[in-house]
Amino acid sequence: MLDVLGLEPDDESVYRALLGRPNSTAVLLADLGVLPQAHVDKALARLVGWGLATRSADARFTAAPPAMALGALISQRRDGLRMAEHALVTFAEEHRAAMTGSSINDLIEVVTGVDAIRHRFLQVQQAARTQVRSFITAPFVALPPDENTAEPVALGRGVHFRAVLDRAVLGEPGIIDDAIDSLGRGVHLRVADELPMKLVLADADLGLVPLAVTAAGEPGAVLLHRCGLLDALDALFETVWRTAHPLELSGTGGETDLTVEVGPQGPTDLDRRILALLLAGLTDLTVSTQLGLSPRTLHRRLRRLMDIAGVRSRMQLGAYAVRHDWTDTD
């Protein structure tokens, strides 16, 4: 656990033992089976050097209070990370300056093969400092959304995620549950009728664009560094984002799990999910499949909502739902 502070496993074991046994000797700790004598001696020397333990004149050791000793190490590590962040900014600027006037080969990297594309896809997100933007289309060749381990890590360090889904993607098995998970983590999702390509952008510095399968049968992609083409993709994403429909979903499970009424004459949580998906442009069959409903149940719930709203058509129901926040799942 304390390896993130630079301590070795032996150091942590001896420190934990000392916390409950002040004024212990190295021999006593070894006799207790903490570690062999030689390992205990080395660990104690390191702990004293770190300020995590004190040594008396008669060779007895006591653990320093964790709040004081470990707190100091954590502060030092934070200071070191801040310095590294400043260095990163400096190095990035130096790199951009060096790339000015570089050849095309320096600005564009061709990536071939599923494993290589997956690796670059994760790296692009790991390199982001402020935001990651992406176009998501089917099929998922290199990495399905539920296997994107870089997303939650980047979100944890404050990176902002926005993604536009091709409408056809919402018909993929399990994609609604994946979307709900992402929305719950703070990802902003929108839906477009059709997207021109797959795309992932990290800040304004990196872009990964998957390409068609090569003649050898392997998928390919290009990794773009800061250049005019990357600026164009940046502008393309923002244009599509502005016109895409926000996707708002909540909860998990099927009809039996989402039946809490908002009001005596209002929609249930499941009704809200149905309306959100229909407004996003999904067909009745796709919505019923994704939510585990029969088409008859779906139509019955829509008929009930139309009766509550006092409207006669699906279009009128959609307009009423938007005006009265029936698609708000918060």
Buried (B, 14 or more C-beta within 10 A) or exposed (E): EBEEBEBBEBBBBBBBBBBEBEEBBBEBBBEEEBBEEEBBBBBBBBBBEBEBBBBEEEEBBBBBEEEEBBEBBEEEEEEEEEEEEEEEEEEBEEEEEEBEEEEEEEBBEEBBBEEBBBBBBBBBBBBBBEBBBBBBBBEBBBBBBEEBEBBBEBBEEEBBBBBBBBBBBBBBEEBBBBBBBBBEEEBBBBBBEEBEEBBBBBBEBBBBBBBEEEEEEEBBBBBBBBBEBBEEBBEBBEEBBEEBBEBBBBBEEEBEEBEEEBEEEEBBBBBBBBBBBBBBEBEBEBBBBBBBBEEEBBEEBBEBBBEBBEBEEEEEBBEBBEEEEBBEBE
